[in-house]
């Protein structure tokens, strides 16, 4: 399981997409990338689905979401 917190990058107005995709590429089938963000990362759902992931999301606080991306196949 990879736990990736990009809230600081987002708060600094940065773009964490390259970091997220690099970490996602390391996740084997059946394992998870747990992504911590300041918003619901809806645009990322389709991007990672194309890479073999399904997702579930939980809101921890007003500006803290954790999306659990589980790799179900290699693409």
C-alpha positions as CSV (number, residue, x, y, z in Angstrom):
1,X,0.0,0.0,0.0
2,X,1.2,3.4,-0.9
3,X,0.0,6.4,1.2
4,X,0.5,9.7,-0.7
5,X,-0.4,13.1,0.8
6,X,-0.4,15.8,-1.8
7,X,-2.3,18.4,0.3
8,X,0.8,20.6,0.8
9,X,1.4,20.7,-3.0
10,X,-2.2,21.6,-3.7
11,X,-2.2,24.3,-1.0
12,X,0.9,25.8,-2.6
13,X,-1.0,25.9,-5.9
14,X,1.2,23.2,-7.4
15,X,0.2,20.3,-9.6
16,X,0.8,16.9,-8.2
17,X,-0.3,14.9,-11.2
18,X,3.2,13.6,-12.2
19,X,3.9,12.5,-8.6
20,X,0.5,10.8,-8.4
21,X,1.0,8.9,-11.7
22,X,4.5,7.9,-10.8
23,X,3.4,6.4,-7.5
24,X,0.3,4.7,-9.1
25,X,2.7,3.0,-11.6
26,X,4.3,1.3,-8.6
27,X,1.1,-0.3,-7.3
28,X,0.8,-4.0,-8.0
29,X,-2.6,-5.7,-8.8
30,X,-4.6,-6.1,-5.6
31,X,-2.8,-3.3,-3.8
32,X,-3.8,0.3,-3.1
33,X,-2.7,3.9,-3.5
34,X,-4.3,6.0,-0.8
35,X,-4.3,9.6,-2.0
36,X,-4.8,12.5,0.5
37,X,-6.1,15.6,-1.2
38,X,-7.9,18.9,-0.3
39,X,-10.8,18.2,-2.6
40,X,-12.6,15.2,-4.3
41,X,-10.2,14.5,-7.2
42,X,-12.9,13.6,-9.7
43,X,-10.8,14.2,-12.9
44,X,-8.3,11.6,-11.6
45,X,-10.9,8.9,-11.5
46,X,-11.0,8.4,-15.2
47,X,-7.2,8.8,-15.6
48,X,-6.5,6.0,-13.1
49,X,-9.3,3.8,-14.3
50,X,-7.5,3.7,-17.7
51,X,-4.5,2.4,-15.8
52,X,-6.5,-0.4,-14.2
53,X,-7.7,1.2,-10.9
54,X,-11.1,1.4,-9.2
55,X,-11.7,3.8,-6.4
56,X,-13.6,4.7,-3.3
57,X,-13.4,8.0,-1.4
58,X,-13.9,9.2,2.1
59,X,-14.1,12.7,3.5
60,X,-12.0,13.0,6.7
61,X,-12.5,16.8,7.3
62,X,-13.8,19.7,5.3
63,X,-10.6,19.9,3.2
64,X,-9.2,16.4,3.6
65,X,-10.3,13.6,1.3
66,X,-8.7,10.2,1.0
67,X,-9.3,8.3,-2.2
68,X,-8.4,4.7,-2.2
69,X,-7.3,3.6,-5.6
70,X,-7.2,-0.2,-5.9
71,X,-5.4,-1.7,-8.9
72,X,-7.6,-4.5,-10.3
73,X,-5.5,-5.0,-13.5
74,X,-2.4,-3.9,-15.3
75,X,-3.0,-1.6,-18.3
